[in-house]
Amino acid sequence: MAGVAVLGRTTVREAAVPVAVSVRHVEMAYPDLKAVDDVSFELSEGAFLTILGPSGSGKTTLLRMIAGFQTPTAGDILIAGEAVRAVPPWRRSIGMVFQRLALFPHLTAAANVAFPLRMRRFDARTIHERVERYLELVRLGGLGGRRINELSGGQQQRVAIARALVFEPDLLLLDEPLASLDRKLREEMQLEFRRIQRELGVTTINVTHDQREALIMSDEIIVMDKGRVQQMGAPAATYRTPANPFVAGFIGVTNFLAGTVRASDGDAVMLAVGDTEMAGRPGAGPVAAGAGADAALRAEQIRIAASAEALAGLATVLEGVVADVIFEGERVVYEVKLDPLGGMTLRVFDHDPQEHAGFAAGARVFLGWNPRDLLVFAR
């Protein structure tokens, strides 16, 4: 399977899959900060990688260096095995889709898609057929004659995708192209990007701060913060086994419990939070008895019930009071205040609100979870 490898670590990869992009100890330093700090990874041909992180994490700077718009202050970038430090952007075989689509409003959809072919001096006799093929790929067949202002936002996105792919680049770069769309259209286009990428098999790097987008679209995810890579891996592994508290908090809705490690034995940890002790497991690396720790507990891993007996099979069961109820359609979010944890409030999801008994604000409830759900990170 195509994927990402972290340089300097042992990583399983099918030898038959060539490396499309190799980033080696890349940095972008300014007088007052390092926007990108010692980033290394390899991306296989045909893989879809998302670089995920908050504003200021360095993800867009990293993408711009791969595109050639910025030159690293240290390190090397190779595309298809070729070092590209001295190669200008227009000579790199890269298609790009930006948040601002930069389509030409005075041209038709077909003319916009044809533009990179004309700039690259493709045979004029082949351009029409190629443009039509890519408009069909993005489901805009028959709409090539429309001007950009005659298309919806989603259709304009599709034109931008077709324009980025029509000259068959080695690499497709996506710089938050869906950020300005409304939620419904954004979710539709996430699936469209994924469909098109799989159909063409084009190596793709996407930059976003949207965790759902990263999980849905990607083969692999890189999570960045403050210029450094925090974790690299498949979406499921990144979500289920976060490497540190930052990743645990950035992906998903996560409660954090500050406590002290009472005992630690391999895969088992006993954590004291206030006067309450609870079992968990190490989140990443060893945790020592007596050390301060932060435990991550995802909202969907907590069970809520009207009685302790209903949660009898769980290792930790605590009584609390519902402080707030938030209805989100497909789920209900409860905020529950727990006196056994010193008045701490935890968020809890109920994904089946039609079948389960609802709880009103002020109701006394019980929360429960198992040791595998509580990831304990040493401070």
Beta strands, then each sheet from edge to edge (+ up, - down):
strand 1: 4-5
strand 2: 19-30
strand 3: 33-44
strand 4: 48-52
strand 5: 74-79
strand 6: 82-83
strand 7: 94-98
strand 8: 171-175
strand 9: 203-208
strand 10: 220-225
strand 11: 228-233
strand 12: 254-265
strand 13: 268-273
strand 14: 276-282
strand 15: 292-298
strand 16: 303-305
strand 17: 316-327
strand 18: 332-338
strand 19: 344-350
strand 20: 364-369
strand 21: 374-378
sheet 1: 1+ 3- 2+ 5- 6+
sheet 2: 7+ 8+ 9+ 4+ 10+ 11-
sheet 3: 12+ 13- 14+ 21+ 15- 12+
sheet 4: 16+ 20- 17+ 18- 19+
end
